[in-house]
């Protein structure tokens, strides 16, 4: 097949056409999908055809068939879970990443990818005010960012306790006691399970889900710290930047001091909240977080780059590379560089996830990142203010960042209003349960959420509540 007949041009043209149509539909599209997976499986499945199809026709078929099953997650009216949109520069750069098709694990083999990711890493550390000597790994998402940071913690804590983890594994090793706030994200526990560290000790929190430093002090005093001299041995403390429901931040200055006084490693789960450090108006929310030992975040959430791009940051580069790295004779290393990218992530082969991060940061600049993060918080405050003014609506949390939790009296009514909002389709807000109450949870994560989207969100809730009260949707 000749270069002129390779099929790329018509396939990419078809993809561009369908992508533009999709993005253009978001401003007025019903947020929820119109078809279920059960509906769509027959259209995509069945026996594998004996003969193939031209690439551009495949793209046409794919886009046409998928469209009714797509949720408008990139819309500024999507407030479910914590899911950001995608900045134009980040989206376009991600297309290039796929076209370039570089395995970004080796610095020697893909120097452009390594240089771009190293620049992005340096910008991130500077932007967030984290130690410039820290290592940065680009992983799949916040779960693996936490996993990676805590894997480095596991290696260092074992080494400091005199245990060779690489040689002897975990069998018979000193137990690492892990401490978490009562309202940590469940993926922290998942990462601990992946690492074989077991269930954590739960520390009490306040009414917004913030860990109580005095409770952490008491728990660590009972079990010992990193030295292994106490009953519990080495210790790992996981703090939180951005509570899933309230958006609250643990008191890092006091909690980190307590943990370090007991010799514990401190990891910060900052899936969406770590970015508050980049906004001067919000920086006080993370005061003291820079004293921790590792941090995890997800660039898809607050920064708004495409899936999948988590970021693991570890102060102790040696611990990270010992936990994640490997040596093999067939790998070609760059002797001039600071090490290979695969030494900072759980994968040997991966796409260049850091490229869209670089593109997002370069397109926004320092001021743009600050404005974007502040804008999300201001939109959340605007929605909360509008909802709080409605009769029968109770805003349950202190809205300091990007999360809002709302109730409508009893649980049944709250569930009914949530269902009605989803049916209406102007916005998407998800239900949850917080502090023994059913809640409507509103998460502002998209760079395109502005005053019009705020007004639409408030009006959608107002209409849904009126419909439930009027019996159109019985609770």
Secondary structure, 3 states (H helix, E strand, C coil): CCHHHCCHHHHHHHHHHHHHHHHHHCCCCCCCCCCCHHHHHHHHCCCCCCCCCCHHHHHHHHHHHHHHHCCCCCCCCECCCCCCCCCHHHHHHHHHHHHHCCCCCCCCCCHHHHHHHHHHHHHHHHHHCCCCCCEEEEECCHHHHHHHHHHHHHHHHHHHCCCCHHHHCCCCCCCCEEEEECCCCHHHHHHHHHCCCCCCEEECECCCCCECHHHHHHHHHHHCCCCCCCCCCCEEEEEEECCCCCCCECCHHHHHHHHHHCCCEEEEECCCCHHHHHCCCCHHHHCCHHHCCEEEEECCCCCCCCCCCEEEEECCHHHHHHHHCCCCCCCCCCCCCCCCHHHHCCCCCCCCCHHHHHHHHHHHHHHHHHHHHHHHHHHHHHHHHHHHCCCCCEECCCCCCCEEEEECCCHHHHHHHHHHHHHHCCCECEEEEECCEEEEEEECCCCCCCHHHHHHHHHHHHHHHHHHHCCCCCC
